């Protein structure tokens, strides 16, 4: 996998390839906790990925990708 990954190229990857891209190329920025869900924010080149981890289920339950917008607002108070 190339060290430069654009958002469109990320979107067309399989789920497994997306997770690997986040862990291989992403930089962990912050974690936001909402009840039993930990939302981990990663920067991957010019876009962001949120991975939603459920403590009770002990697994990732969702992921979202974006370049900007309201999803970043929850990290601003820090």
Secondary structure, DSSP 8 states (H G I E B T S, - for coil): --S---HHHHHTS-HHHHHHHHHHH-EEEEEEEETTEEEEEEEETTEEEEEEEETTTTEEEEEEEESSSGGGGGGTT-
